[in-house]
Amino acid sequence: MSIESKENQPLQPSPGLIEFKKRFLHFKNDFSNEIPKEIIHGDKKENRFFKVRKNWFQRIVLWLGMLEKLDIIRDENILQRARNFIKEYTSTKFVKQERMTKEDIQKADELIDEIIKIL
């Protein structure tokens, strides 16, 4: 009898995994990639759906952290990328960063795409 690593074992669909996938699809598809000239604050309803807001990054960090804590990410490469993302977007540098960039959004979107594929 051979023992397979958890990386090679497919996840079985469950209501929890479906909810995670819906959440990451929401982050990917329901927020704008546009970067307005002015800083966007969430105090106005029309401003809440921009990826450029730090709150969008904080939400991704939260949900990635849950995936990690629940041992849902089975691909070691994706897991390491998620950990690096969490570290970067909870760092002092992130806190002090005045504006998010197109590159920040692209990095997040690429990781979200990978997460969606495995869910």
Protein Blocks (a to p, Z undefined) as FASTA:
>chain_A
ZZddfklpccdddfklmmmmmmmmmmmmmpcfbdcfbdcdfkbfklmmcfkbmklmmmmm
mmmmmmmmnomalbfklmmmmmmmmmmmmcfklmmpmbacfklmmmmmmmmmmmmmmZZ
